[in-house]
Amino acid sequence: MNFYLILGLVFGILGIVLMVFLVIISVLFIIGLFQGWNKSSKQRQANAEAQRRRHGGKTVLEWPWPRAIGSPDPEFGALLEEFPKKGGGSARFYETGLVLDVKRVPYDTLTDVFFDEGSPERGADLKEAIQNSAVLWLYRKGGFHRTLGVRDFVYGFDHEDCRHIKDGLGFRDDA
C-alpha cells in the first residue's frame, strides 16, 4: 500500500477520535455546570423554605433596614423598598409581594431569587451595557410565567439593597 494513504488513514482516525473526545468533554462540562447551578439553587430554596416555616408557611420579606417612604398596598402590606424606573414607574417591594410596573407578584409564587452584580464596565453599545448590567432575577413558579429581571440601567438601585432583598426573602447563598 501507499505510504501516504496509510498516513492519511491514521490521521483521519486520530481526528475522529479527537472530535469524539472533545464532544464528550463538552457534554460533561455542561452537565457539571447544570449540577452546580442546581445544587446552589436547592440550597437557596432550602433557606427560603426555612424562612417560610418561621412565618407560618408564608413568604415574607424580612426587612430590618430603613424602609421606603410610601403608602402600604392593600394586598401586600407595608412598602419596604422602592426602585425608581428611569422614565417613570418603579419596582416596589412590599412585605408579601412585589409590584413591578403593572405586574403584581406575591412572594409565595417565587421559586428562586438570584442577584448578578454585573461588571463595572458599561460597554460601548447597548448589547454590552445589557450584558454588563447588574440584575436581580426573580424566578416564578409555573411553566408559563416569565422570569422577571430588575436591571440597574432601567431601575435605580444599590447593589446592597438587592442583596438585602435576596437575603430578606430567604434565598441566601449561605446556610
C-alpha positions as protocol buffer text, in pm:
chain_id: "A"
residue {
  index: 1
  type: MET
  ca { x: 0 y: 0 z: 0 }
}
residue {
  index: 2
  type: ASN
  ca { x: 93 y: 356 z: -48 }
}
residue {
  index: 3
  type: PHE
  ca { x: 266 y: 531 z: 245 }
}
residue {
  index: 4
  type: TYR
  ca { x: 57 y: 849 z: 208 }
}
residue {
  index: 5
  type: LEU
  ca { x: -266 y: 651 z: 208 }
}
residue {
  index: 6
  type: ILE
  ca { x: -172 y: 484 z: 538 }
}
residue {
  index: 7
  type: LEU
  ca { x: -62 y: 819 z: 687 }
}
residue {
  index: 8
  type: GLY
  ca { x: -390 y: 983 z: 580 }
}
residue {
  index: 9
  type: LEU
  ca { x: -591 y: 696 z: 726 }
}
residue {
  index: 10
  type: VAL
  ca { x: -406 y: 718 z: 1061 }
}
residue {
  index: 11
  type: PHE
  ca { x: -453 y: 1096 z: 1086 }
}
residue {
  index: 12
  type: GLY
  ca { x: -817 y: 1063 z: 981 }
}
residue {
  index: 13
  type: ILE
  ca { x: -886 y: 813 z: 1259 }
}
residue {
  index: 14
  type: LEU
  ca { x: -698 y: 1031 z: 1510 }
}
residue {
  index: 15
  type: GLY
  ca { x: -906 y: 1331 z: 1403 }
}
residue {
  index: 16
  type: ILE
  ca { x: -1230 y: 1140 z: 1452 }
}
residue {
  index: 17
  type: VAL
  ca { x: -1117 y: 1015 z: 1795 }
}
residue {
  index: 18
  type: LEU
  ca { x: -1017 y: 1370 z: 1895 }
}
residue {
  index: 19
  type: MET
  ca { x: -1354 y: 1512 z: 1785 }
}
residue {
  index: 20
  type: VAL
  ca { x: -1547 y: 1244 z: 1976 }
}
residue {
  index: 21
  type: PHE
  ca { x: -1329 y: 1311 z: 2282 }
}
residue {
  index: 22
  type: LEU
  ca { x: -1398 y: 1688 z: 2259 }
}
residue {
  index: 23
  type: VAL
  ca { x: -1774 y: 1631 z: 2228 }
}
residue {
  index: 24
  type: ILE
  ca { x: -1772 y: 1402 z: 2534 }
}
residue {
  index: 25
  type: ILE
  ca { x: -1569 y: 1653 z: 2737 }
}
residue {
  index: 26
  type: SER
  ca { x: -1806 y: 1936 z: 2632 }
}
residue {
  index: 27
  type: VAL
  ca { x: -2115 y: 1740 z: 2735 }
}
residue {
  index: 28
  type: LEU
  ca { x: -1958 y: 1651 z: 3072 }
}
residue {
  index: 29
  type: PHE
  ca { x: -1867 y: 2017 z: 3129 }
}
residue {
  index: 30
  type: ILE
  ca { x: -2223 y: 2133 z: 3056 }
}
residue {
  index: 31
  type: ILE
  ca { x: -2366 y: 1865 z: 3285 }
}
residue {
  index: 32
  type: GLY
  ca { x: -2128 y: 1980 z: 3560 }
}
residue {
  index: 33
  type: LEU
  ca { x: -2241 y: 2342 z: 3518 }
}
residue {
  index: 34
  type: PHE
  ca { x: -2607 y: 2245 z: 3548 }
}
residue {
  index: 35
  type: GLN
  ca { x: -2540 y: 2028 z: 3853 }
}
residue {
  index: 36
  type: GLY
  ca { x: -2356 y: 2315 z: 4023 }
}
residue {
  index: 37
  type: TRP
  ca { x: -2640 y: 2557 z: 3947 }
}
residue {
  index: 38
  type: ASN
  ca { x: -2900 y: 2308 z: 4073 }
}
residue {
  index: 39
  type: LYS
  ca { x: -2703 y: 2243 z: 4392 }
}
residue {
  index: 40
  type: SER
  ca { x: -2677 y: 2613 z: 4477 }
}
residue {
  index: 41
  type: SER
  ca { x: -3041 y: 2668 z: 4377 }
}
residue {
  index: 42
  type: LYS
  ca { x: -3154 y: 2384 z: 4606 }
}
residue {
  index: 43
  type: GLN
  ca { x: -2955 y: 2535 z: 4892 }
}
residue {
  index: 44
  type: ARG
  ca { x: -3116 y: 2877 z: 4836 }
}
residue {
  index: 45
  type: GLN
  ca { x: -3460 y: 2713 z: 4817 }
}
residue {
  index: 46
  type: ALA
  ca { x: -3396 y: 2522 z: 5141 }
}
residue {
  index: 47
  type: ASN
  ca { x: -3304 y: 2850 z: 5313 }
}
residue {
  index: 48
  type: ALA
  ca { x: -3622 y: 3012 z: 5178 }
}
residue {
  index: 49
  type: GLU
  ca { x: -3830 y: 2716 z: 5296 }
}
residue {
  index: 50
  type: ALA
  ca { x: -3682 y: 2752 z: 5646 }
}
residue {
  index: 51
  type: GLN
  ca { x: -3784 y: 3118 z: 5643 }
}
residue {
  index: 52
  type: ARG
  ca { x: -4137 y: 3025 z: 5531 }
}
residue {
  index: 53
  type: ARG
  ca { x: -4167 y: 2789 z: 5826 }
}
residue {
  index: 54
  type: ARG
  ca { x: -4067 y: 3073 z: 6062 }
}
residue {
  index: 55
  type: HIS
  ca { x: -4352 y: 3284 z: 5921 }
}
residue {
  index: 56
  type: GLY
  ca { x: -4622 y: 3017 z: 5933 }
}
residue {
  index: 57
  type: GLY
  ca { x: -4570 y: 2890 z: 5577 }
}
residue {
  index: 58
  type: LYS
  ca { x: -4591 y: 3233 z: 5414 }
}
residue {
  index: 59
  type: THR
  ca { x: -4308 y: 3411 z: 5231 }
}
residue {
  index: 60
  type: VAL
  ca { x: -4243 y: 3748 z: 5390 }
}
residue {
  index: 61
  type: LEU
  ca { x: -3967 y: 3994 z: 5307 }
}
residue {
  index: 62
  type: GLU
  ca { x: -3772 y: 4035 z: 5631 }
}
residue {
  index: 63
  type: TRP
  ca { x: -3651 y: 4395 z: 5630 }
}
residue {
  index: 64
  type: PRO
  ca { x: -3455 y: 4530 z: 5932 }
}
residue {
  index: 65
  type: TRP
  ca { x: -3305 y: 4813 z: 5720 }
}
residue {
  index: 66
  type: PRO
  ca { x: -3460 y: 5158 z: 5669 }
}
residue {
  index: 67
  type: ARG
  ca { x: -3798 y: 5142 z: 5495 }
}
residue {
  index: 68
  type: ALA
  ca { x: -3900 y: 5339 z: 5190 }
}
residue {
  index: 69
  type: ILE
  ca { x: -4147 y: 5620 z: 5228 }
}
residue {
  index: 70
  type: GLY
  ca { x: -4482 y: 5536 z: 5072 }
}
residue {
  index: 71
  type: SER
  ca { x: -4831 y: 5414 z: 5131 }
}
residue {
  index: 72
  type: PRO
  ca { x: -4897 y: 5045 z: 5203 }
}
residue {
  index: 73
  type: ASP
  ca { x: -5055 y: 4818 z: 4947 }
}
residue {
  index: 74
  type: PRO
  ca { x: -5393 y: 4665 z: 5043 }
}
residue {
  index: 75
  type: GLU
  ca { x: -5284 y: 4320 z: 4922 }
}
residue {
  index: 76
  type: PHE
  ca { x: -4910 y: 4314 z: 5001 }
}
residue {
  index: 77
  type: GLY
  ca { x: -4880 y: 4526 z: 5316 }
}
residue {
  index: 78
  type: ALA
  ca { x: -4623 y: 4791 z: 5406 }
}
residue {
  index: 79
  type: LEU
  ca { x: -4380 y: 4931 z: 5149 }
}
residue {
  index: 80
  type: LEU
  ca { x: -4023 y: 4824 z: 5231 }
}
residue {
  index: 81
  type: GLU
  ca { x: -3811 y: 4922 z: 4930 }
}
residue {
  index: 82
  type: GLU
  ca { x: -3871 y: 5109 z: 4606 }
}
residue {
  index: 83
  type: PHE
  ca { x: -3650 y: 5126 z: 4297 }
}
residue {
  index: 84
  type: PRO
  ca { x: -3750 y: 5416 z: 4069 }
}
residue {
  index: 85
  type: LYS
  ca { x: -3760 y: 5341 z: 3698 }
}
residue {
  index: 86
  type: LYS
  ca { x: -3587 y: 5579 z: 3462 }
}
residue {
  index: 87
  type: GLY
  ca { x: -3863 y: 5747 z: 3265 }
}
residue {
  index: 88
  type: GLY
  ca { x: -4136 y: 5683 z: 3524 }
}
residue {
  index: 89
  type: GLY
  ca { x: -4271 y: 5390 z: 3720 }
}
residue {
  index: 90
  type: SER
  ca { x: -4097 y: 5183 z: 3982 }
}
residue {
  index: 91
  type: ALA
  ca { x: -4033 y: 4841 z: 4132 }
}
residue {
  index: 92
  type: ARG
  ca { x: -4192 y: 4835 z: 4478 }
}
residue {
  index: 93
  type: PHE
  ca { x: -4114 y: 4561 z: 4728 }
}
residue {
  index: 94
  type: TYR
  ca { x: -4378 y: 4515 z: 4999 }
}
residue {
  index: 95
  type: GLU
  ca { x: -4393 y: 4273 z: 5294 }
}
residue {
  index: 96
  type: THR
  ca { x: -4560 y: 3990 z: 5099 }
}
residue {
  index: 97
  type: GLY
  ca { x: -4532 y: 4087 z: 4733 }
}
residue {
  index: 98
  type: LEU
  ca { x: -4373 y: 4288 z: 4455 }
}
residue {
  index: 99
  type: VAL
  ca { x: -4531 y: 4540 z: 4221 }
}
residue {
  index: 100
  type: LEU
  ca { x: -4313 y: 4572 z: 3910 }
}
residue {
  index: 101
  type: ASP
  ca { x: -4474 y: 4845 z: 3698 }
}
residue {
  index: 102
  type: VAL
  ca { x: -4817 y: 4681 z: 3641 }
}
residue {
  index: 103
  type: LYS
  ca { x: -4721 y: 4322 z: 3735 }
}
residue {
  index: 104
  type: ARG
  ca { x: -4825 y: 4210 z: 4084 }
}
residue {
  index: 105
  type: VAL
  ca { x: -4618 y: 3915 z: 4208 }
}
residue {
  index: 106
  type: PRO
  ca { x: -4676 y: 3758 z: 4550 }
}
residue {
  index: 107
  type: TYR
  ca { x: -4353 y: 3627 z: 4703 }
}
residue {
  index: 108
  type: ASP
  ca { x: -4520 y: 3288 z: 4753 }
}
residue {
  index: 109
  type: THR
  ca { x: -4504 y: 3237 z: 4374 }
}
residue {
  index: 110
  type: LEU
  ca { x: -4123 y: 3277 z: 4362 }
}
residue {
  index: 111
  type: THR
  ca { x: -3904 y: 2968 z: 4338 }
}
residue {
  index: 112
  type: ASP
  ca { x: -3568 y: 3147 z: 4343 }
}
residue {
  index: 113
  type: VAL
  ca { x: -3411 y: 3491 z: 4361 }
}
residue {
  index: 114
  type: PHE
  ca { x: -3064 y: 3549 z: 4221 }
}
residue {
  index: 115
  type: PHE
  ca { x: -2861 y: 3870 z: 4212 }
}
residue {
  index: 116
  type: ASP
  ca { x: -2597 y: 3908 z: 3940 }
}
residue {
  index: 117
  type: GLU
  ca { x: -2375 y: 4203 z: 4027 }
}
residue {
  index: 118
  type: GLY
  ca { x: -2266 y: 4254 z: 3667 }
}
residue {
  index: 119
  type: SER
  ca { x: -1946 y: 4420 z: 3556 }
}
residue {
  index: 120
  type: PRO
  ca { x: -1826 y: 4771 z: 3640 }
}
residue {
  index: 121
  type: GLU
  ca { x: -1756 y: 4844 z: 3270 }
}
residue {
  index: 122
  type: ARG
  ca { x: -2066 y: 4958 z: 3086 }
}
residue {
  index: 123
  type: GLY
  ca { x: -1955 y: 4885 z: 2732 }
}
residue {
  index: 124
  type: ALA
  ca { x: -1964 y: 5084 z: 2413 }
}
residue {
  index: 125
  type: ASP
  ca { x: -2306 y: 4981 z: 2284 }
}
residue {
  index: 126
  type: LEU
  ca { x: -2646 y: 4871 z: 2416 }
}
residue {
  index: 127
  type: LYS
  ca { x: -2567 y: 4499 z: 2387 }
}
residue {
  index: 128
  type: GLU
  ca { x: -2257 y: 4532 z: 2607 }
}
residue {
  index: 129
  type: ALA
  ca { x: -2446 y: 4755 z: 2851 }
}
residue {
  index: 130
  type: ILE
  ca { x: -2712 y: 4484 z: 2891 }
}
residue {
  index: 131
  type: GLN
  ca { x: -2451 y: 4210 z: 2929 }
}
residue {
  index: 132
  type: ASN
  ca { x: -2255 y: 4406 z: 3191 }
}
residue {
  index: 133
  type: SER
  ca { x: -2554 y: 4535 z: 3390 }
}
residue {
  index: 134
  type: ALA
  ca { x: -2644 y: 4421 z: 3739 }
}
residue {
  index: 135
  type: VAL
  ca { x: -2976 y: 4236 z: 3755 }
}
residue {
  index: 136
  type: LEU
  ca { x: -3198 y: 4093 z: 4027 }
}
residue {
  index: 137
  type: TRP
  ca { x: -3359 y: 3780 z: 3877 }
}
residue {
  index: 138
  type: LEU
  ca { x: -3693 y: 3668 z: 4021 }
}
residue {
  index: 139
  type: TYR
  ca { x: -3788 y: 3315 z: 3915 }
}
residue {
  index: 140
  type: ARG
  ca { x: -4161 y: 3238 z: 3935 }
}
residue {
  index: 141
  type: LYS
  ca { x: -4343 y: 2906 z: 3973 }
}
residue {
  index: 142
  type: GLY
  ca { x: -4516 y: 2751 z: 3676 }
}
residue {
  index: 143
  type: GLY
  ca { x: -4407 y: 2689 z: 3321 }
}
residue {
  index: 144
  type: PHE
  ca { x: -4590 y: 2983 z: 3163 }
}
residue {
  index: 145
  type: HIS
  ca { x: -4460 y: 3258 z: 3390 }
}
residue {
  index: 146
  type: ARG
  ca { x: -4165 y: 3456 z: 3269 }
}
residue {
  index: 147
  type: THR
  ca { x: -3863 y: 3528 z: 3481 }
}
residue {
  index: 148
  type: LEU
  ca { x: -3863 y: 3888 z: 3600 }
}
residue {
  index: 149
  type: GLY
  ca { x: -3543 y: 4088 z: 3582 }
}
residue {
  index: 150
  type: VAL
  ca { x: -3482 y: 4417 z: 3760 }
}
residue {
  index: 151
  type: ARG
  ca { x: -3181 y: 4569 z: 3579 }
}
residue {
  index: 152
  type: ASP
  ca { x: -2972 y: 4856 z: 3708 }
}
residue {
  index: 153
  type: PHE
  ca { x: -2973 y: 5051 z: 3382 }
}
residue {
  index: 154
  type: VAL
  ca { x: -3355 y: 5060 z: 3387 }
}
residue {
  index: 155
  type: TYR
  ca { x: -3418 y: 5086 z: 3762 }
}
residue {
  index: 156
  type: GLY
  ca { x: -3210 y: 5291 z: 4002 }
}
residue {
  index: 157
  type: PHE
  ca { x: -3090 y: 5065 z: 4283 }
}
residue {
  index: 158
  type: ASP
  ca { x: -2795 y: 4997 z: 4504 }
}
residue {
  index: 159
  type: HIS
  ca { x: -2630 y: 4654 z: 4497 }
}
residue {
  index: 160
  type: GLU
  ca { x: -2660 y: 4632 z: 4874 }
}
residue {
  index: 161
  type: ASP
  ca { x: -3038 y: 4678 z: 4851 }
}
residue {
  index: 162
  type: CYS
  ca { x: -3065 y: 4385 z: 4607 }
}
residue {
  index: 163
  type: ARG
  ca { x: -2856 y: 4166 z: 4838 }
}
residue {
  index: 164
  type: HIS
  ca { x: -3088 y: 4263 z: 5126 }
}
residue {
  index: 165
  type: ILE
  ca { x: -3394 y: 4168 z: 4919 }
}
residue {
  index: 166
  type: LYS
  ca { x: -3247 y: 3831 z: 4821 }
}
residue {
  index: 167
  type: ASP
  ca { x: -3143 y: 3759 z: 5180 }
}
residue {
  index: 168
  type: GLY
  ca { x: -3467 y: 3902 z: 5323 }
}
residue {
  index: 169
  type: LEU
  ca { x: -3672 y: 3659 z: 5112 }
}
residue {
  index: 170
  type: GLY
  ca { x: -3460 y: 3373 z: 5246 }
}
residue {
  index: 171
  type: PHE
  ca { x: -3275 y: 3293 z: 4923 }
}
residue {
  index: 172
  type: ARG
  ca { x: -2932 y: 3322 z: 5087 }
}
residue {
  index: 173
  type: ASP
  ca { x: -2627 y: 3159 z: 4937 }
}
residue {
  index: 174
  type: ASP
  ca { x: -2502 y: 3060 z: 5283 }
}
residue {
  index: 175
  type: ALA
  ca { x: -2668 y: 2832 z: 5537 }
}
